[in-house]
Amino acid sequence: MTTASHTPVMLREVIDALKPRDGGVYVDGTFGRGGYTRALLDAAETKVVAIDRDPDAVAAGQQMVFDYKPRLTLLHGPFGAMDVLLAGQHIFHIDGIALDLGVSSPQIDEAERGFSFAADGPLDMRMSKSGPTAADIVNTMHERELADILYTLGDERYSRRIAKSIVEHRATRRLTRTGELADLVRKVVPRSKDGLDPATRTFQALRIYVNDEIGELNRTLKASIALLNPSGRLVVVSFHSLEDRVVKEFMRRHSGLGASVSRHLPANDQAQEEPLFRILTQKPMTPSEAEAKSNPRARSAKLRVAERTETPAKESAR
Ligand SMILES: C[S@@+](CC[C@H](N)C(=O)[O-])C[C@H]1O[C@@H](n2cnc3c(N)ncnc32)[C@H](O)[C@@H]1O
């Protein structure tokens, strides 16, 4: 396990948005190396429940649990099951949720985790270190489905070409290394003018798929409706357009803007509910120039904030 650090993205903006207060209970759904958690604990006499599905992150956080005893609880699990994890602690109402999506620097930097095409490692990509690996996916999935994943989760326009090449390769030998996959993609995808490694989108798509990142996000957004107290804040930092769109649509749908109501839905289903959230960021916030300069990982960050209204959560509203 690496003890390497992670520079928290848009830290000040996230903490300002959460408005931590004495006695408030906050959930950091993506503990990582605890950048947001520590700032939340330092800002006021808060209680923080931090969650991470990566056992390495939870192990690395034990010193912090000790330092802030008894105000920090660190749980191992997926934030998509936040409601269940919190119920296990007899917590049913909270004052804020922070999500800093994606992977941490220690996860990317440790080649053995298999997230990186920059350093060769096993083709793994599992944040939780359990379940099917990226190698399992690329060596077993039907060519068509593989292409669809690369296209929808990676915006990869050469998805079919890549999927075909993977299937041809695996007919003779199983793909097991990140370096192998990256080389294979580089052979069939032309280099773009922006200098982006041609393997970037393929790795992104596989990572999102292996970790069910969109499903996780949808589940936690839904759970936030019942968990957040009135005036409780939902604060999400995302790093690619797919995630940002999911967050934006959720916030709009539940704030009475109704922009995402489909004309294909029956009239009854389109009835406007009382808003469950108030959107506090009409446009997503982005990092300052100084932060983008000093932390390249921050460059694509988008921060959205919504505040829970007084409207009670109803089963039908979720
Ligand atoms: C970008 S890092 C968070 C960094 C953190 N804000 C900090 O300052 O150190 C994302 C972390 O969230 C975790 N993570 C991502 N998706 C998760 C999920 N669905 N459930 C639980 N943890 C998740 C990852 O394992 C990783 O440690």
The ligand as a Tripos MOL2 file, in Angstrom:
@<TRIPOS>MOLECULE
LIG
   27    29     1     0     0
SMALL
NO_CHARGES

@<TRIPOS>ATOM
      1 C1        -10.3100   11.8710   -6.0900 C.3       1 LIG1
      2 S1        -10.0540   10.8130   -4.7560 S.3       1 LIG1
      3 C2        -10.5910   11.7460   -3.3700 C.3       1 LIG1
      4 C3         -9.5100   12.5650   -2.7670 C.3       1 LIG1
      5 C4         -9.8960   13.2590   -1.4860 C.3       1 LIG1
      6 N1        -10.8610   14.3240   -1.6980 N.3       1 LIG1
      7 C5         -8.6530   13.8220   -0.7960 C.2       1 LIG1
      8 O1         -8.6010   15.0380   -0.5790 O.co2     1 LIG1
      9 O2         -7.7560   13.0680   -0.4750 O.co2     1 LIG1
     10 C6        -11.3470    9.6890   -4.9300 C.3       1 LIG1
     11 C7        -11.4040    8.6210   -3.8520 C.3       1 LIG1
     12 O3        -12.7320    8.1490   -3.8270 O.3       1 LIG1
     13 C8        -12.7650    6.7620   -3.8300 C.3       1 LIG1
     14 N2        -13.9730    6.3790   -4.5540 N.ar      1 LIG1
     15 C9        -14.2610    6.5800   -5.8470 C.ar      1 LIG1
     16 N3        -15.4560    6.0920   -6.1370 N.ar      1 LIG1
     17 C10       -15.9410    5.5700   -4.9840 C.ar      1 LIG1
     18 C11       -17.1670    4.9440   -4.6200 C.ar      1 LIG1
     19 N4        -18.1170    4.7200   -5.5100 N.pl3     1 LIG1
     20 N5        -17.3340    4.5880   -3.3440 N.ar      1 LIG1
     21 C12       -16.3770    4.8220   -2.4080 C.ar      1 LIG1
     22 N6        -15.2060    5.3940   -2.6950 N.ar      1 LIG1
     23 C13       -14.9960    5.7760   -3.9640 C.ar      1 LIG1
     24 C14       -11.4940    6.3220   -4.4980 C.3       1 LIG1
     25 O4        -11.1230    5.0520   -4.0330 O.3       1 LIG1
     26 C15       -10.5210    7.4170   -4.1070 C.3       1 LIG1
     27 O5         -9.8260    7.0720   -2.9400 O.3       1 LIG1
@<TRIPOS>BOND
     1     1     2 1
     2     2     3 1
     3     2    10 1
     4     3     4 1
     5     4     5 1
     6     5     6 1
     7     5     7 1
     8     7     8 2
     9     7     9 1
    10    10    11 1
    11    11    12 1
    12    11    26 1
    13    12    13 1
    14    13    14 1
    15    13    24 1
    16    14    15 ar
    17    14    23 ar
    18    15    16 ar
    19    16    17 ar
    20    17    18 ar
    21    17    23 ar
    22    18    19 1
    23    18    20 ar
    24    20    21 ar
    25    21    22 ar
    26    22    23 ar
    27    24    25 1
    28    24    26 1
    29    26    27 1
@<TRIPOS>SUBSTRUCTURE
     1 LIG1         1 GROUP 0 **** ****
